[in-house]
């Protein structure tokens, strides 16, 4: 989650140790937008007011995060998990932007268009960068039917305890029911 800060001239929102969105008063009453990526300042377009400037700067930061995710596998997993669990509306196009380049053209098209949770999971797994629990979060964001999720959770190797907790939290299913469906044992 972003960390907000403020000084006399600028407002900034730090997304992680690499990306910070910033706004500051600009010429003619407009507001300047910036994003800092690994210390490199990138100026965005001017905005008419601070609220619009924050929206633009946040968009610049989100783009920078997606850019960084394409070259760092661990960041890709973190970003997809954050997209699937965040407050903003889930958008499959962002998943494709983060991991699609790791797939063939045909598979990337399938990733963008499939409605089959099994196929979606297969494609996410084929990208080689998403953890099993992240894939389950994506299925929850996609509103996949719980009956389809149980065999997927087992097949992708999600740790049973994590899968029980996640399915309980995201699909609101009783833990004992989830455990039974996943073949959990008492020990």
N, C-alpha and C positions, 0 to 999 in steps of 0.2 A: 504494500500500500504506500502511496506517496506520502512524503513528509513535507509539510508546508513550513516555510520560513518567511521572514520579512525583515527588511531593513528600511532605511529612509527613502531610498530611490527605487528599489526593485522588489518584486515579489517572486519567490521561486518555490518550486515543488520538486523535491528530489524523489525520483522513482527507484533508483538504486545507486550503487557506487559509480556507475558509468553515465547515467542519464539524468539531467535536471532540466525542467521546463522553467522559463523565466519570462516575466513581463516587466516593462518599465514605461514611464511616461515618455512620449515621443513628440515630434514636432507637430505644431498645429492642433494640439489637443488630442491627437491620436495616441494609440498605445503601441509600443514595439513588442514583438514576440520573438523569443529566442529559445533554442534548445542547446544545451551543452552535452556533447557526446565525447566521453573520454578526454575532457578538457578542451575540446575544439568547439568554439562558439559558432552556431549556425543561426543566421537571422531569418525569421519568417516574415510573413506579410504584416502590414500595419492593421490595427483593429480600431473600431470607433470608440470603444470603452473598455474598462478593465474586465468586465464579465466576458465579452467577446474575445478579448485578448487571452484570457485564461483558457477558453475553449480551444482557440487556435494553438496555443503553446502546448496544451495537453495532447492535441492531435499530432503535433510535431514530435513530442516525446514518444507517443505510441508508435509512430513510424520508425523512430530511431531504435526502439526496443525490438521491433520486428526485424529491422535491418541487422542488428547484433545477433538475434536468434538464428539467423540463417547461417552464421559461421561458428556458432558455439552450441553444441548439442545440449549441454546442461541448461543453458538459457532457454532453449526451445521448450524443454519440458516445463520449466518454471513459468514461462509466458503462457503456454497452453493451459496449464493448471489454473493460473490466475484468470485467464479469459473465461474458463469454464465455471469458475467459482466466484467471480467478481460480481459487483453490483450492476454493471452494465449488461445490456441485453446480449445474449449469445449470438454470434455471427460466424457461421461456418467459413465464410470467406477469410476470416482472420486465421483460422486453423490452416487453411490452404496456404496462406501467405507465409506462415511460420514453417511448415513442414513439407509443403507441396514440391519444392525444388528437389527434394530427396527422392522423389518418385518419378516414374516414367510419365510421359505426357498422357497416356491412356489412364494410368492409375491416378494421376493428379485430377483428371476430369472426373473419374469415379469418386474421388475424395470429395469433390465439390458437389456432386449430385446424388450420390446414393442415399436411399432411405432405409437400407438394410443395416441394422446395427452390427451384424456379424461382419459384413463387408467393410463397413466403416472401421471397425476394430482391426480387421486384417490390414487395411491400408495404414492405419496409425502405427501398427506394429511394424509393418514393412519399412516405415521411415527410419526406424532404428534409434529414435531419440526419446520416445515417450515411455514413462514408467506405467506399469499396470494400473496403479491407482489414478494416474492422470487420465488414462483412457476411460476409466469408469466415470470420472468427473465429466468428461466430454459426453458420454452416453446419457448422463443425468441432464446435462444442459440441452441435449437433443431430445429429451423426454422419451427415451427408449422405453419400451414396455419391459416391466420387471421380469416377466417370464423369459424374455430373450437375454436379459442381463445375467441371470444365474449361470448358465453354461459358459458364457463369455468370461465371466470373472474367474472361473476355474481354468479355462483354456489358456488365458493370458498369464497365468501364474501369479495372480494377486495373492498376497499373504491372506490366509483365511480370516484372521482377526481384523486386519485392515479392511477387507472386503465386507465383512459383517458390519463394522462400524460405518463405513461409507454408504453402503446400501441402506442401512437403517436411517442415517441422517438425510440422504438425498432423495430416497423414494418413500420415506416414512413407513417402513415395513418393520414389524416386530423383530427384534434380534434373534429370538428363538426360531422364528419362521425362516429367517435368512440363513442362520446356521444349519438348519435342517436341509434347506434347499442346496446349500453348498457342500453338504456332506461333512460338516464339522464334527469332530469328536470331542468328548469331554476334556481330554487332556490336551 
